[in-house]
Amino acid sequence: MIRVVIVEDEKPILNLMKVLIGRNPDYTISGAFSNPLEALECIPDLQPDVVFIDVEMPKMNGIELASRIQKLMHQPEIVFTTAYKNYALEAFEVSALDYILKPITPEAINRVTERLVKRMRPAVILEPKKTGPMIRCFGGFEVCDSEGKPIHFRTRRAEELFAYFLCNAGRYISKWKIMDLLWPDMQDERGASNLYNTIYLLKKMLKEKGFGMEIRKMNDGYMLETGNESYDALDYQRFHLEMAEGKQNTTQMERLCFLYQGPLLDGKPYLWKISLEEAYCKYFTTWTRLLVDSDCATQDWHKAEQRLEKFISLYPLHEEMNQQMIDIYAKLGNKEKIARLYEKFEIAYRTELGMVPSTEFKDYVAAYLA
């Protein structure tokens, strides 16, 4: 596996890069930073094989960061990301492997991967590449074909029904329940006609795009059989059952926490997803907490910080996780980070809730800053 660190000051682009790079089976993401100074501090411990660096950043631009990285004992490959072609020449002056023009695409990532593999062979043994379509349910809803191209559904109801099947894979769902969910105001005959047409569209899409899934008719309902296909929400369902049986796999837990890129079907106005969204968030929170506790037990403060940083980027108002991050910064003796984190928390609290943090939390922070 190729170990990757990403440095990008714009959070939406950073999250996009984590998705695109994480989707490639050749890579494992060791760290992702929006602050170049923090990245420089952590890179010696992370020892990545390659660092993707945004050129245009405050505090320290990407060219300077790359130059300082190349003075370290461990010198990873450098790949620049930029919106401007005129940085290319300067990039190669600091011995960069490549540069990618924004917006970042899967094709650009694949091009860089090929160059890395040639440069690093035989040091890195790659896992066999997985081919086939891709489904993402966390942090949005994305369905792509085997070439990575987004699939556009013929109707909004077809998209919603497919999302509903994905969240209830392997379960029998009566046609009456589906009709009540998607066409509640239609008479039975018309609602049934819409349902049959929509099922037909989905079956056609699954077959044409090579999904190893099947929507099977069962009595007065349907069931989605996933076969050998896998996707983030399904992996969560399966692992939750294993945890309930007392099986605890730290490696799998880490992988699933990485897969979680935000709330279930984020941005989709499906009322039926609310309870599921809360359940998946609870799984992610529980597993992050377990992993952080394990990191703290071995005094791996940096890894604990990375896990909490991701969690807080998704749920900035979660007081317990912010408090645990403050505890870790205190262990590291970094009052500046404590003050900065609390400032972000307070701003988010005022913006989202129109309130100020509790007096108890303020006093908790003040005790560390005294």
C-alpha positions as CSV (number, residue, x, y, z in Angstrom):
1,M,0.0,0.0,0.0
2,I,1.1,3.6,-0.7
3,R,0.9,5.8,2.4
4,V,-0.6,9.2,1.6
5,V,-0.7,12.5,3.4
6,I,-3.0,15.3,2.0
7,V,-2.5,19.0,2.7
8,E,-5.3,21.3,1.5
9,D,-6.6,24.3,3.3
10,E,-10.1,24.3,1.8
11,K,-12.1,21.7,3.7
12,P,-14.5,20.8,0.9
13,I,-11.6,20.1,-1.5
14,L,-9.8,18.2,1.3
15,N,-12.8,16.0,1.8
16,L,-13.2,15.4,-1.9
17,M,-9.6,14.4,-2.2
18,K,-10.0,12.0,0.8
19,V,-12.9,10.4,-1.1
20,L,-11.1,10.2,-4.5
21,I,-7.8,8.9,-3.1
22,G,-9.4,6.6,-0.5
23,R,-11.5,5.0,-3.3
24,N,-8.3,3.9,-5.0
25,P,-7.2,0.5,-3.4
26,D,-3.5,1.3,-3.9
27,Y,-3.6,3.9,-1.2
28,T,-4.0,4.2,2.5
29,I,-4.4,7.7,3.9
30,S,-2.1,8.3,6.8
31,G,-3.1,11.9,7.5
32,A,-5.1,14.8,6.1
33,F,-4.4,18.4,7.1
34,S,-5.9,21.8,6.4
35,N,-3.0,23.5,8.2
36,P,0.5,23.2,6.5
37,L,2.4,23.9,9.7
38,E,0.6,21.0,11.5
39,A,1.3,18.8,8.5
40,L,5.0,19.6,8.6
41,E,5.1,18.7,12.3
42,C,3.4,15.4,11.8
43,I,5.0,14.1,8.6
44,P,8.2,12.7,10.2
45,D,6.0,10.5,12.4
46,L,3.6,9.5,9.7
47,Q,6.4,8.7,7.1
48,P,4.1,8.9,4.0
49,D,5.3,7.6,0.6
50,V,3.7,10.6,-1.1
51,V,2.3,14.0,0.0
52,F,-0.4,15.8,-2.0
53,I,0.1,19.5,-1.4
54,D,-2.1,22.5,-2.4
55,V,0.1,25.2,-3.8
56,E,-2.1,28.2,-2.7
57,M,-2.3,28.1,1.1
58,P,-2.0,30.8,3.9
59,K,0.7,30.7,6.6
60,M,3.0,28.6,4.3
61,N,2.4,28.0,0.6
62,G,2.8,24.6,-0.9
63,I,6.1,25.3,-2.6
64,E,7.7,26.3,0.7
65,L,6.1,23.3,2.5
66,A,7.5,20.9,-0.1
67,S,10.9,22.5,0.1
68,R,11.0,22.0,3.9
69,I,9.7,18.4,3.6
70,Q,12.5,17.6,1.3
71,K,15.0,18.6,4.0
72,L,13.7,15.9,6.3
73,M,15.4,12.6,6.9
74,H,12.4,10.8,5.4
75,Q,11.7,12.4,2.0
76,P,8.3,11.4,0.5
77,E,7.3,12.1,-3.1
78,I,5.5,15.4,-3.7
79,V,2.4,15.9,-5.8
80,F,1.1,19.5,-6.1
81,T,-2.5,20.4,-6.6
82,T,-3.3,23.8,-8.1
83,A,-5.8,25.8,-10.0
84,Y,-3.1,27.5,-12.0
85,K,-1.0,26.0,-14.8
86,N,1.8,28.5,-14.3
87,Y,2.9,26.8,-11.1
88,A,4.0,23.7,-13.0
89,L,7.5,24.8,-13.7
90,E,8.2,26.0,-10.2
91,A,6.8,22.6,-8.9
92,F,9.4,20.7,-10.8
93,E,12.1,22.9,-9.5
94,V,11.5,21.4,-6.1
95,S,11.6,17.9,-7.4
96,A,7.9,17.2,-7.4
97,L,6.7,13.9,-8.9
98,D,3.7,15.5,-10.6
99,Y,1.1,18.2,-10.3
100,I,-2.7,18.0,-10.7
101,L,-4.9,20.8,-11.9
102,K,-8.1,21.5,-10.0
103,P,-10.8,20.3,-10.1
104,I,-9.3,17.0,-9.0
105,T,-10.6,14.0,-11.1
106,P,-10.2,10.2,-10.7
107,E,-8.3,10.1,-13.9
108,A,-5.6,12.5,-12.5
109,I,-5.3,10.4,-9.4
110,N,-4.9,7.3,-11.6
111,R,-2.1,9.0,-13.6
112,V,-0.2,9.9,-10.5
113,T,-0.7,6.3,-9.2
114,E,0.9,4.8,-12.3
115,R,4.0,7.1,-11.9
116,L,4.3,6.3,-8.2
117,V,4.1,2.5,-8.8
118,K,6.9,2.8,-11.4
119,R,9.0,4.9,-9.1
120,M,8.5,2.8,-6.0
121,R,8.5,-0.7,-7.3
122,P,9.5,-3.1,-5.8
123,A,9.3,-1.2,-2.5
124,V,5.5,-1.2,-2.5
125,I,3.5,-4.3,-3.2
126,L,0.1,-3.3,-4.3
127,E,-3.1,-5.1,-3.6
128,P,-5.0,-6.3,-6.6
129,K,-7.2,-3.5,-8.0
130,K,-10.9,-3.8,-7.4
131,T,-13.0,-3.2,-10.5
132,G,-16.7,-2.6,-10.8
133,P,-19.3,0.1,-9.9
134,M,-19.1,2.2,-6.7
135,I,-21.8,3.2,-4.2
136,R,-21.4,5.8,-1.5
137,C,-24.2,6.6,1.0
138,F,-22.3,8.6,3.7
139,G,-21.8,12.3,3.2
140,G,-24.1,12.3,0.3
141,F,-25.4,9.8,-2.2
142,E,-23.2,8.8,-5.1
143,V,-23.5,5.9,-7.5
144,C,-20.9,5.4,-10.2
145,D,-20.3,2.9,-13.0
146,S,-17.1,0.7,-13.4
147,E,-15.4,3.7,-15.1
148,G,-16.1,6.0,-12.2
149,K,-18.7,8.0,-14.1
150,P,-21.7,9.1,-12.0
151,I,-25.0,7.4,-12.8
152,H,-27.9,9.8,-13.3
153,F,-31.3,8.3,-12.4
154,R,-34.2,8.8,-14.8
155,T,-36.4,10.1,-12.0
156,R,-36.0,11.3,-8.5
157,R,-38.3,8.5,-7.2
158,A,-36.0,5.9,-8.9
159,E,-33.0,7.4,-7.0
160,E,-34.9,7.5,-3.7
161,L,-36.2,3.9,-4.1
162,F,-32.7,2.7,-4.9
163,A,-31.4,4.5,-1.8
164,Y,-34.1,2.9,0.3
165,F,-33.2,-0.6,-1.0
166,L,-29.5,0.0,-0.2
167,C,-30.4,1.0,3.4
168,N,-32.6,-2.1,3.7
169,A,-30.6,-4.6,1.8
170,G,-31.5,-8.2,2.3
171,R,-34.9,-7.3,3.9
172,Y,-38.3,-8.0,2.4
173,I,-40.2,-4.8,1.7
174,S,-43.9,-4.9,0.8
175,K,-45.0,-3.0,-2.2
176,W,-47.7,-1.3,-0.1
177,K,-44.9,0.2,2.2
178,I,-43.0,1.4,-0.8
179,M,-46.1,3.0,-2.4
180,D,-46.9,4.7,0.9
181,L,-43.4,6.1,1.1
182,L,-43.0,7.3,-2.4
183,W,-46.5,7.9,-3.8
184,P,-48.7,8.5,-0.7
185,D,-51.3,10.7,-2.4
186,M,-51.9,8.4,-5.4
187,Q,-54.7,5.8,-5.7
188,D,-53.5,2.2,-5.4
189,E,-53.7,1.4,-9.2
190,R,-51.7,4.5,-10.3
191,G,-49.2,4.1,-7.4
192,A,-48.7,0.4,-8.3
193,S,-48.1,1.4,-12.0
194,N,-45.4,3.9,-10.9
195,L,-43.8,1.3,-8.6
196,Y,-43.6,-1.3,-11.4
197,N,-42.1,1.2,-13.9
198,T,-39.6,2.4,-11.3
199,I,-38.5,-1.2,-10.4
200,Y,-38.1,-1.8,-14.1
201,L,-35.8,1.2,-14.5
202,L,-33.7,0.1,-11.5
203,K,-33.3,-3.5,-12.7
204,K,-32.3,-2.2,-16.1
205,M,-29.7,0.1,-14.6
206,L,-28.2,-2.7,-12.4
207,K,-27.9,-5.0,-15.3
208,E,-26.5,-2.5,-17.8
209,K,-24.0,-1.0,-15.4
210,G,-22.7,-4.4,-14.2
211,F,-23.8,-4.3,-10.6
212,G,-23.8,-7.7,-9.0
213,M,-27.1,-7.0,-7.3
214,E,-30.6,-8.0,-8.0
215,I,-34.0,-6.7,-7.0
216,R,-36.0,-9.9,-6.5
217,K,-39.8,-10.0,-6.5
218,M,-41.2,-11.8,-3.5
219,N,-44.9,-12.3,-3.0
220,D,-46.3,-8.8,-2.7
221,G,-43.0,-7.1,-2.2
222,Y,-39.3,-6.9,-3.1
223,M,-35.9,-7.5,-1.7
224,L,-32.5,-6.2,-2.8
225,E,-29.9,-9.0,-2.9
226,T,-26.4,-7.5,-2.9
227,G,-24.5,-10.7,-3.9
228,N,-20.7,-10.0,-3.6
229,E,-21.2,-6.2,-3.9
230,S,-20.2,-4.0,-1.0
231,Y,-20.7,-0.4,0.0
232,D,-20.2,1.8,3.1
233,A,-23.7,1.5,4.6
234,L,-23.9,-2.2,4.0
235,D,-20.5,-2.7,5.7
236,Y,-21.8,-0.8,8.7
237,Q,-24.8,-3.0,8.9
238,R,-22.7,-6.2,8.8
239,F,-20.1,-5.0,11.3
240,H,-22.7,-3.8,13.8
241,L,-24.1,-7.3,13.8
242,E,-20.6,-8.7,14.5
243,M,-20.1,-6.2,17.3
244,A,-23.4,-7.3,18.8
245,E,-22.2,-10.9,18.8
246,G,-19.1,-9.8,20.8
247,K,-16.6,-9.8,17.9
248,Q,-14.4,-6.7,17.9
249,N,-12.0,-6.1,15.0
250,T,-9.9,-3.0,15.4
251,T,-8.7,-3.0,11.8
252,Q,-12.2,-3.2,10.5
253,M,-13.3,-0.5,12.9
254,E,-10.7,1.8,11.6
255,R,-11.7,1.1,8.0
256,L,-15.3,1.8,8.7
257,C,-14.5,5.1,10.5
258,F,-12.6,6.1,7.4
259,L,-15.5,5.2,5.2
260,Y,-17.8,7.5,7.2
261,Q,-17.7,10.8,5.3
262,G,-20.7,12.4,6.8
263,P,-24.4,11.7,7.7
264,L,-26.3,9.1,5.8
265,L,-27.5,10.3,2.4
266,D,-26.5,13.8,3.4
267,G,-28.4,16.5,1.5
268,K,-31.3,14.2,0.5
269,P,-34.7,15.2,1.9
270,Y,-35.9,11.6,2.7
271,L,-37.9,11.5,5.9
272,W,-37.5,7.7,6.2
273,K,-33.7,8.1,6.6
274,I,-33.8,10.1,9.9
275,S,-33.7,7.1,12.3
276,L,-31.1,5.3,10.2
277,E,-29.0,8.4,10.0
278,E,-29.0,8.7,13.8
279,A,-28.1,5.0,14.1
280,Y,-25.1,5.2,11.7
281,C,-23.9,8.4,13.5
282,K,-24.1,6.5,16.8
283,Y,-22.0,3.6,15.3
284,F,-19.4,6.1,14.0
285,T,-19.3,7.9,17.4
286,T,-19.0,4.7,19.4
287,W,-16.2,3.2,17.2
288,T,-14.3,6.5,17.1
289,R,-14.5,6.7,20.9
290,L,-13.2,3.1,21.2
291,L,-10.3,3.8,18.9
292,V,-9.4,7.0,20.6
293,D,-9.4,5.3,24.0
294,S,-7.1,2.7,22.6
295,D,-4.7,5.3,21.2
296,C,-4.7,7.1,24.6
297,A,-4.0,3.9,26.4
298,T,-0.8,3.5,24.3
299,Q,-0.1,7.2,24.5
300,D,-0.3,7.6,20.7
301,W,-1.6,11.1,21.0
302,H,-1.1,12.0,17.4
303,K,-3.3,9.2,16.1
304,A,-6.0,10.1,18.7
305,E,-5.8,13.7,17.5
306,Q,-6.3,12.7,13.9
307,R,-9.4,10.6,14.7
308,L,-10.9,13.4,16.7
309,E,-10.1,16.0,14.1
310,K,-12.1,14.1,11.5
311,F,-15.0,13.6,13.9
312,I,-15.1,17.3,14.9
313,S,-14.9,18.4,11.3
314,L,-18.2,16.4,10.7
315,Y,-19.8,17.2,14.1
316,P,-18.3,20.4,15.4
317,L,-20.8,20.8,18.2
318,H,-20.1,17.5,19.9
319,E,-19.0,18.7,23.3
320,E,-17.6,15.3,24.5
321,M,-15.3,14.9,21.5
322,N,-14.2,18.5,21.7
323,Q,-13.4,18.0,25.4
324,Q,-11.4,14.9,24.7
325,M,-9.4,16.7,22.0
326,I,-8.7,19.5,24.6
327,D,-7.5,16.8,27.0
328,I,-5.0,15.5,24.4
329,Y,-3.7,19.0,23.6
330,A,-3.2,19.4,27.3
331,K,-1.2,16.2,27.4
332,L,0.9,17.6,24.6
333,G,1.3,20.9,26.5
334,N,-0.2,22.9,23.5
335,K,-2.3,25.7,25.0
336,E,-2.4,27.5,21.6
337,K,-4.4,24.5,20.1
338,I,-6.7,24.4,23.1
339,A,-7.5,28.1,22.7
340,R,-8.0,27.8,18.9
341,L,-10.2,24.7,19.2
342,Y,-12.4,26.4,21.8
343,E,-12.7,29.5,19.7
344,K,-13.9,27.4,16.7
345,F,-16.4,25.6,19.0
346,E,-17.8,28.8,20.4
347,I,-18.2,30.3,16.9
348,A,-20.0,27.2,15.7
349,Y,-22.2,27.1,18.8
350,R,-23.3,30.7,18.3
351,T,-23.8,30.3,14.5
352,E,-25.7,27.0,14.6
353,L,-27.6,27.3,17.8
354,G,-27.7,31.0,18.6
355,M,-26.3,30.2,22.0
356,V,-23.0,30.3,24.0
357,P,-21.3,27.1,25.3
358,S,-22.2,26.0,28.8
359,T,-20.4,27.6,31.8
360,E,-19.1,24.1,32.8
361,F,-17.4,23.7,29.4
362,K,-16.0,27.3,29.5
363,D,-14.6,26.6,33.0
364,Y,-13.1,23.3,31.9
365,V,-11.2,25.0,29.1
366,A,-10.2,28.0,31.3
367,A,-8.6,25.6,33.8
368,Y,-6.2,24.4,31.1
369,L,-5.4,27.9,29.8
370,A,-4.7,29.3,33.2
